[in-house]
Amino acid sequence: MIGLCRALLCDPDWPIKAKESKDKEIVKCVACNWCLEADSRYEKVNCCRWPEGSLAAPEPFTPKAARSGKIKKEDR
């Protein structure tokens, strides 16, 4: 379960999509460490893949709805 922390933060429906063999619908973590950096600063943790300004992953969340995950240095 610990190994899925970032994957589940990125796409909370990951286990359901995986169980239903909907691999192409899973929004994958890009390992950018956006969440880790926010956590280390004691800030609210969210994912850079969520739509801008979102406080939670949208429902339904598909790769087409996800941001690229490329973060500018000034946004960190």
C-alpha positions as CSV (number, residue, x, y, z in Angstrom):
1,M,0.0,0.0,0.0
2,I,2.8,2.4,0.8
3,G,4.2,2.0,-2.8
4,L,0.9,3.3,-4.1
5,C,0.7,6.5,-2.2
6,R,1.6,8.9,-5.1
7,A,-0.3,6.8,-7.6
8,L,-3.5,6.9,-5.4
9,L,-3.0,10.7,-4.8
10,C,-2.8,11.2,-8.5
11,D,-5.8,9.0,-9.4
12,P,-7.9,7.9,-6.4
13,D,-9.8,5.5,-8.7
14,W,-6.6,3.6,-9.6
15,P,-7.6,0.4,-7.8
16,I,-11.0,0.3,-9.4
17,K,-9.7,1.0,-12.9
18,A,-7.0,-1.6,-12.5
19,K,-9.5,-4.2,-11.2
20,E,-11.8,-3.5,-14.1
21,S,-8.9,-3.8,-16.6
22,K,-9.3,-0.1,-17.6
23,D,-5.5,0.5,-17.7
24,K,-5.8,3.2,-20.4
25,E,-8.1,5.2,-18.1
26,I,-5.6,5.4,-15.2
27,V,-4.0,8.8,-14.8
28,K,-0.4,7.9,-14.0
29,C,1.9,9.6,-11.6
30,V,4.8,11.3,-13.3
31,A,7.0,11.2,-10.2
32,C,7.6,15.0,-10.3
33,N,7.7,15.2,-6.4
34,W,5.1,18.1,-6.4
35,C,3.3,16.3,-3.6
36,L,6.4,15.4,-1.6
37,E,7.7,19.0,-1.7
38,A,4.3,20.4,-0.5
39,D,4.2,17.8,2.3
40,S,7.8,18.7,3.4
41,R,6.7,22.4,3.6
42,Y,3.6,21.4,5.7
43,E,1.3,22.7,2.9
44,K,-1.9,21.1,1.6
45,V,-0.9,18.2,-0.6
46,N,-2.4,17.9,-4.1
47,C,-1.2,16.6,-7.4
48,C,0.2,18.5,-10.3
49,R,-1.8,16.3,-12.7
50,W,-5.1,17.6,-11.4
51,P,-6.7,20.5,-13.3
52,E,-5.3,23.8,-12.2
53,G,-7.0,25.1,-9.0
54,S,-8.6,21.7,-8.1
55,L,-8.4,20.6,-4.5
56,A,-9.2,17.0,-5.4
57,A,-9.1,14.8,-8.5
58,P,-12.1,15.4,-10.7
59,E,-14.7,12.7,-11.2
60,P,-14.3,11.0,-13.6
61,F,-10.6,11.6,-14.0
62,T,-9.1,10.4,-17.3
63,P,-5.8,11.0,-18.9
64,K,-7.4,13.5,-21.3
65,A,-8.4,15.6,-18.2
66,A,-5.0,15.4,-16.6
67,R,-2.4,18.2,-16.8
68,S,1.0,17.2,-18.3
69,G,2.8,17.2,-15.0
70,K,5.6,19.4,-16.3
71,I,6.2,22.0,-13.6
72,K,8.0,25.3,-14.0
73,K,10.6,26.1,-11.4
74,E,8.7,29.2,-10.2
75,D,5.6,27.0,-9.5
76,R,7.5,24.8,-7.0
